[in-house]
Amino acid sequence: MNDDTLVQLEQRLIEQARPFAVATVIRAVPPTSTWVGAQALVEGDGTLHGWIGGGCSRAIVVQAAQEAMKSGQPKMVRISNEHATPEADVEDHAMPCASNGTIQLFIQPTVPAPSVLVLGSTPTALEACVLARRIGLRVCAAASVTAPLAELGLQRVIEGFDTGALDRLKPQFVLVATQGDGDEDALEAALRSSAAAVLMVASKRKAEKLRAAMRARGIAPERLAALHAPAGPDINARTPQEIALGAVAGLVTLRRLLEQTSAAAPDPHAVGADALPVAPSRESTASAEPAAARYVNPVCGMEIDIASARHVVAFGGQRHYFCCDGCKLEFERSPDKYLAIAQGARQREVT
């Protein structure tokens, strides 16, 4: 295999999001059949392409390459029977060939970035897609309305929250940022996928209601343990950009946690819901409007940005704003009850 073909193979594996490692000979002492600069590519399953020496050293190189792919860190490997002073950054192996000789290699792994599926086309969802791509994650999206996602250049965009269609993408993480537009359907599809973790943009109170709804829909407790809601650390977020930043910070935390525990716990589904700090309780379908133009949802207590509210009810000579269709329907069933709650919230703001 010549260098051009090796480069073409690298590119193809990158496009297919498959891990590989390139081993380069940086020292060769005769007798050996390789030379300085010789290269080989090792795929995740151990298939070796190229040349770094005879069969005596191949097994060692393949094993070292697979270990480098698992850790995501490069390594130096020396294969020799000559006495040498141990070096902290060099992994020593005995040369199994009777002819002896010495080979030293540098092994550089390439591991695909984790894939994240963003559910929703809200302003927060759009910002999360942009930020997640900027930090190197592979991003796909799904939403009931996909037009806002069309210009983001994502790998794939799916209309709706069909569980089978979403799971075929095999995302490692799912970020639910529907914020009132089909929350339960989106969350159920996310939890029924094979994703290692599901993060949801929601207040604590709303998250608990959604957990209860998921239990009612038959989601098993062990799968609910994969849900992280709120989605990230509490950064006192208000605007869609700030909320998305907190949620993507949650993705970063989980990504690094998976990397750190991959050797000890190779099962990526072992990441529990306590792995992330909680996200802000003010998350909503907010925009960059002034904080004064806000309304406390009397059903769940969430602050709603009046300028961008999508769920509105006119009742009792006033307009009332809600974070999702569920809260809106609950208000319409018992408006007098929630009007009293809204009045109490306004009185507390004044005092």
Buried (B, 14 or more C-beta within 10 A) or exposed (E): BEEEEBEEBBEEBEEEBBBBBBBBBBBBEEEBBBEEEBBBBBBBEEEBBBBBBBEBBBEBBBBBBBBBBBBEEEBBBBBBEEEEEEEEEEBEBEBBBEEBBBBBBBBBBBBBBBBBBBBBBBBBBBBBBBBBBEEEBBBBBBBBEBEBBEEBEBEEBBEBBEBEBBBEBEBBBBBBBBBBBBBBBBBBBBBBBBBBBBBBBBBBBBBEBBBEBBEEEEBEEEBBBBBBBBBBBBBEBBBBBBBBBBBBBBBBBBBEBBBEBBEEEEEBBBBEBEBBBBBBBBBBBBBEBEEEEBBBBBBBBBBBBBEBBBBEBEEEEEEBBBBBBBBBEBBEEEBEEBBEBBEEBEEEEEE
